[in-house]
Amino acid sequence: MGGPSAERDVSLSSGRECAAALRDAGYNVEALDAGADVAARLTGIAPDVVFNALHGRWGEDGAVQGILEWLQIPYTHSGILSSALSLDKQRTKDVYRKVGLPVVDSILAKADDVRQTHVMPPPYVVKPNNEGSSVGIYIVHEDANDPPQLAAEMPAEVMVEAFAPGRELTTTVMGDVPLTVTDILTDGWYDYEAKYAPGGSRHVLPADIPQEVFDACMEYAVRAHQALGCRGISRTDFRWDEARGLDGLILLETNTQPGMTPTSLTPEQAAHVGITFPQLCAWMVEDASCDR
């Protein structure tokens, strides 16, 4: 847990929750805040299984998965290729398109160009191509005269994506089974604060949406999970423009390491279908392997 990514604090919270749940389930647990010496420390601990609660770069982009494959330590969640592919938002969209899943148009652009001019007609969204948890999101509204002034810490290349209006929906896949659909209600954009601050968002599950849209979310999440080669748990996020019916449903991204904090969506969905948090964590441990 932890690690050096922009999502370090979220990862520490996920790690603490998962460690406590696994102890409740009867496992011997050692928490490891991952640093540059992670391979040496893992060698010293010699665990039977690594529960990967790292979020963001290094933790869910294939990097730590490569270390675990090299050390031949079974681990949870997706493998090297699937992790790297899923954290790259543009390549994820390429896979979605290939299997007929609906997305909005997007491009990769130099951050300096985005600061200078509108690289696509507003409204659009600017985000890092390889971060999660809504880190570094900029919304450029339809009437915006000036391009966004991106922060200096934004990567040199960013994704610019046509704005998708509507509601935020999400579905967790456990193995190859979709759990349910959550409708995420916020007073504004579902940003980092809305995701992780107590009361930052309200989760309605099962989502009160038309059955055909609910069923599509369940089906699309499984198709995305399988097309990207995910293992264990994944969560696919959607935007739905209810004025357009089923045609208004599009995929945003697939998370190979969904958050496991007290306000996270995946534990809520598991609980909704009768899976306790310790049971969920234990399932992931028992599902762990190498060559994922």
C-alpha positions as CSV (number, residue, x, y, z in Angstrom):
1,M,0.0,0.0,0.0
2,G,1.0,3.7,-0.1
3,G,3.7,4.0,-2.8
4,P,4.9,7.2,-4.6
5,S,1.9,7.9,-6.9
6,A,-0.5,10.9,-6.7
7,E,-3.0,8.5,-5.1
8,R,-0.7,7.6,-2.2
9,D,-3.1,8.8,0.6
10,V,-6.0,6.8,-1.0
11,S,-3.8,3.8,-1.2
12,L,-2.8,4.0,2.4
13,S,-6.5,4.2,3.4
14,S,-7.4,1.2,1.2
15,G,-4.5,-0.7,2.6
16,R,-5.5,-0.1,6.2
17,E,-9.0,-1.2,5.5
18,C,-8.0,-4.3,3.6
19,A,-5.4,-5.3,6.2
20,A,-8.0,-5.1,9.0
21,A,-10.5,-7.1,7.0
22,L,-8.0,-9.8,6.2
23,R,-7.1,-10.1,9.8
24,D,-10.8,-10.5,10.6
25,A,-10.9,-13.2,8.0
26,G,-8.1,-15.1,9.8
27,Y,-5.1,-14.2,7.7
28,N,-1.7,-13.2,9.0
29,V,-1.1,-9.8,7.5
30,E,2.0,-7.5,7.3
31,A,1.4,-4.0,5.9
32,L,4.1,-2.8,3.5
33,D,4.4,0.9,2.5
34,A,6.0,0.4,-0.9
35,G,9.2,2.4,-1.6
36,A,12.2,2.0,-3.8
37,D,13.3,-1.1,-1.8
38,V,10.0,-2.9,-2.3
39,A,11.6,-5.9,-4.0
40,A,14.2,-6.4,-1.2
41,R,11.5,-6.0,1.5
42,L,9.2,-8.5,-0.2
43,T,12.1,-11.0,-0.4
44,G,12.7,-10.6,3.3
45,I,9.0,-11.0,4.2
46,A,8.5,-14.0,1.8
47,P,4.7,-13.7,1.8
48,D,2.4,-16.5,0.5
49,V,0.4,-13.8,-1.3
50,V,0.6,-10.1,-2.0
51,F,-2.6,-8.2,-1.7
52,N,-2.0,-5.2,-4.0
53,A,-3.7,-2.1,-2.5
54,L,-1.5,0.3,-4.5
55,H,-3.4,2.8,-6.7
56,G,-2.2,4.9,-9.7
57,R,1.2,4.7,-11.3
58,W,3.6,2.0,-10.3
59,G,0.8,0.2,-8.4
60,E,-1.7,-0.5,-11.2
61,D,0.3,0.2,-14.4
62,G,2.1,-3.2,-14.5
63,A,5.3,-2.0,-12.7
64,V,4.8,-3.7,-9.3
65,Q,3.2,-6.6,-11.1
66,G,6.4,-7.1,-13.0
67,I,8.4,-7.2,-9.7
68,L,5.9,-9.8,-8.2
69,E,6.2,-11.9,-11.4
70,W,10.0,-11.8,-11.1
71,L,9.9,-12.8,-7.5
72,Q,7.2,-15.4,-8.2
73,I,4.9,-14.2,-5.5
74,P,1.2,-14.7,-6.2
75,Y,-0.7,-11.4,-6.2
76,T,-4.2,-10.0,-6.5
77,H,-5.9,-8.0,-9.2
78,S,-4.8,-7.8,-12.9
79,G,-1.5,-8.8,-14.4
80,I,1.2,-6.8,-16.2
81,L,-0.3,-6.2,-19.6
82,S,-3.9,-5.7,-18.4
83,S,-2.8,-3.3,-15.7
84,A,-0.6,-1.2,-18.1
85,L,-3.3,-1.2,-20.8
86,S,-6.1,-0.2,-18.5
87,L,-4.3,2.7,-16.8
88,D,-3.6,4.2,-20.3
89,K,-6.9,5.8,-21.0
90,Q,-6.4,6.3,-24.7
91,R,-5.3,2.7,-25.3
92,T,-8.2,1.5,-23.2
93,K,-10.6,3.4,-25.5
94,D,-8.9,1.8,-28.5
95,V,-9.8,-1.6,-27.0
96,Y,-13.4,-0.5,-26.2
97,R,-13.9,0.6,-29.8
98,K,-12.4,-2.7,-31.1
99,V,-15.1,-4.7,-29.3
100,G,-17.9,-2.3,-30.1
101,L,-18.2,-0.5,-26.7
102,P,-19.4,3.1,-26.9
103,V,-17.0,6.0,-26.1
104,V,-16.7,9.7,-26.9
105,D,-14.0,11.2,-29.1
106,S,-10.6,12.0,-27.5
107,I,-7.1,12.9,-28.5
108,L,-3.6,13.0,-26.8
109,A,-2.1,16.4,-26.9
110,K,0.9,18.3,-25.6
111,A,0.0,20.1,-22.4
112,D,1.7,23.2,-23.6
113,D,-0.5,23.2,-26.7
114,V,-3.6,22.7,-24.5
115,R,-2.6,25.8,-22.5
116,Q,-2.3,27.9,-25.7
117,T,-5.4,27.1,-27.6
118,H,-8.6,25.0,-27.8
119,V,-7.3,21.7,-29.3
120,M,-10.9,20.6,-29.8
121,P,-14.2,22.6,-29.7
122,P,-15.6,23.1,-26.2
123,P,-17.0,21.6,-24.1
124,Y,-14.2,19.2,-23.3
125,V,-12.3,17.6,-20.4
126,V,-8.5,17.5,-19.9
127,K,-7.0,14.8,-17.8
128,P,-3.7,12.9,-17.3
129,N,-3.7,9.9,-19.6
130,N,-2.4,7.5,-16.9
131,E,-3.7,8.5,-13.5
132,G,-6.9,7.6,-11.7
133,S,-9.1,9.0,-8.9
134,S,-10.0,12.0,-11.0
135,V,-6.5,13.4,-10.4
136,G,-5.8,16.6,-12.5
137,I,-9.2,17.0,-14.1
138,Y,-10.1,20.2,-16.0
139,I,-13.5,20.9,-17.5
140,V,-13.7,23.4,-20.3
141,H,-17.3,24.7,-20.7
142,E,-19.0,25.4,-24.0
143,D,-18.8,29.2,-23.5
144,A,-15.1,29.2,-22.5
145,N,-13.1,31.8,-24.4
146,D,-9.7,30.9,-23.1
147,P,-8.0,27.5,-22.9
148,P,-7.4,25.9,-19.5
149,Q,-4.4,26.9,-17.5
150,L,-3.1,23.5,-16.6
151,A,-1.0,23.2,-13.4
152,A,2.7,22.9,-13.9
153,E,2.7,19.3,-12.4
154,M,0.4,18.0,-15.2
155,P,2.2,15.6,-17.5
156,A,3.7,16.8,-20.7
157,E,1.1,14.8,-22.7
158,V,-2.6,14.8,-21.6
159,M,-5.9,13.4,-22.8
160,V,-8.4,15.8,-24.2
161,E,-11.9,14.3,-24.3
162,A,-15.2,15.5,-25.6
163,F,-17.4,16.3,-22.6
164,A,-20.0,13.7,-21.9
165,P,-23.1,15.1,-20.2
166,G,-25.3,13.2,-17.8
167,R,-25.1,10.9,-14.8
168,E,-22.1,9.0,-13.4
169,L,-22.7,5.2,-13.2
170,T,-20.4,2.4,-12.3
171,T,-20.3,-1.4,-12.2
172,T,-17.9,-3.7,-10.4
173,V,-17.0,-7.1,-12.0
174,M,-15.8,-9.9,-9.6
175,G,-14.3,-12.6,-11.6
176,D,-16.5,-12.5,-14.6
177,V,-19.7,-11.6,-12.7
178,P,-21.1,-8.0,-12.6
179,L,-22.3,-7.0,-9.1
180,T,-24.7,-4.1,-9.6
181,V,-24.9,-0.5,-10.9
182,T,-24.4,2.5,-8.7
183,D,-25.7,6.0,-9.6
184,I,-23.2,8.5,-8.1
185,L,-24.8,11.8,-7.2
186,T,-22.8,14.9,-6.5
187,D,-23.4,18.6,-6.4
188,G,-20.7,19.1,-9.1
189,W,-18.1,17.1,-10.9
190,Y,-17.2,13.7,-9.4
191,D,-13.7,14.8,-8.6
192,Y,-11.1,13.6,-6.1
193,E,-12.7,15.4,-3.2
194,A,-16.2,14.0,-4.1
195,K,-14.7,10.5,-4.3
196,Y,-12.9,10.4,-1.0
197,A,-14.3,13.1,1.4
198,P,-17.0,11.9,3.8
199,G,-20.3,13.2,2.3
200,G,-18.6,14.2,-1.0
201,S,-21.0,12.1,-3.0
202,R,-24.2,10.0,-2.5
203,H,-24.4,6.5,-3.9
204,V,-27.7,5.0,-5.0
205,L,-27.6,1.3,-5.5
206,P,-29.1,-0.4,-7.3
207,A,-29.3,2.6,-9.6
208,D,-32.8,3.9,-10.3
209,I,-32.4,3.9,-14.1
210,P,-34.3,2.2,-17.0
211,Q,-33.8,-1.6,-17.0
212,E,-32.2,-1.6,-20.5
213,V,-29.5,0.9,-19.3
214,F,-28.9,-1.0,-16.1
215,D,-28.5,-4.3,-18.1
216,A,-26.2,-2.5,-20.6
217,C,-23.9,-1.3,-17.8
218,M,-23.7,-4.9,-16.4
219,E,-23.0,-6.3,-19.9
220,Y,-20.5,-3.6,-20.9
221,A,-18.6,-3.9,-17.7
222,V,-18.0,-7.6,-18.2
223,R,-17.1,-7.1,-21.9
224,A,-14.6,-4.4,-20.9
225,H,-13.1,-6.6,-18.1
226,Q,-12.6,-9.4,-20.5
227,A,-11.4,-7.4,-23.5
228,L,-8.8,-5.7,-21.3
229,G,-7.7,-9.1,-19.9
230,C,-8.6,-8.0,-16.3
231,R,-8.4,-10.5,-13.4
232,G,-9.9,-10.5,-10.0
233,I,-11.8,-7.3,-9.4
234,S,-12.3,-4.4,-11.8
235,R,-14.8,-1.5,-12.0
236,T,-15.9,0.3,-15.1
237,D,-17.2,3.8,-15.0
238,F,-19.9,5.3,-17.3
239,R,-21.6,8.5,-18.2
240,W,-25.2,8.4,-19.1
241,D,-27.2,11.2,-20.9
242,E,-30.7,10.2,-19.9
243,A,-32.2,12.4,-22.6
244,R,-30.8,10.1,-25.2
245,G,-31.8,6.8,-23.7
246,L,-29.5,3.8,-24.3
247,D,-27.6,5.8,-26.9
248,G,-26.5,8.2,-24.2
249,L,-24.5,5.6,-22.3
250,I,-20.7,5.7,-22.8
251,L,-17.7,4.1,-21.1
252,L,-15.1,6.4,-19.4
253,E,-12.5,3.9,-18.1
254,T,-11.9,0.6,-16.3
255,N,-10.2,0.5,-12.9
256,T,-8.1,-2.6,-12.3
257,Q,-7.5,-1.6,-8.6
258,P,-10.8,0.0,-7.4
259,G,-10.6,1.9,-4.2
260,M,-11.2,-0.1,-1.0
261,T,-11.8,2.9,1.4
262,P,-14.8,3.4,3.7
263,T,-16.4,5.6,0.9
264,S,-15.4,3.4,-2.0
265,L,-17.9,2.0,-4.5
266,T,-16.7,-1.6,-4.9
267,P,-17.1,-2.7,-1.2
268,E,-20.6,-1.1,-1.3
269,Q,-21.6,-3.1,-4.4
270,A,-20.3,-6.3,-2.8
271,A,-22.2,-5.7,0.4
272,H,-25.4,-5.0,-1.7
273,V,-25.1,-8.6,-3.2
274,G,-24.4,-10.1,0.3
275,I,-20.6,-10.2,0.3
276,T,-19.0,-8.7,3.4
277,F,-15.8,-6.7,3.2
278,P,-13.7,-9.5,4.8
279,Q,-15.3,-12.0,2.4
280,L,-14.5,-9.7,-0.5
281,C,-10.8,-9.3,0.5
282,A,-10.5,-13.0,1.3
283,W,-11.9,-13.9,-2.2
284,M,-9.2,-11.7,-3.8
285,V,-6.5,-13.4,-1.7
286,E,-7.7,-16.9,-2.7
287,D,-7.9,-15.8,-6.3
288,A,-4.3,-14.6,-6.3
289,S,-1.7,-16.1,-8.7
290,C,1.2,-15.3,-10.9
291,D,1.0,-15.3,-14.7
292,R,-2.1,-13.1,-14.5
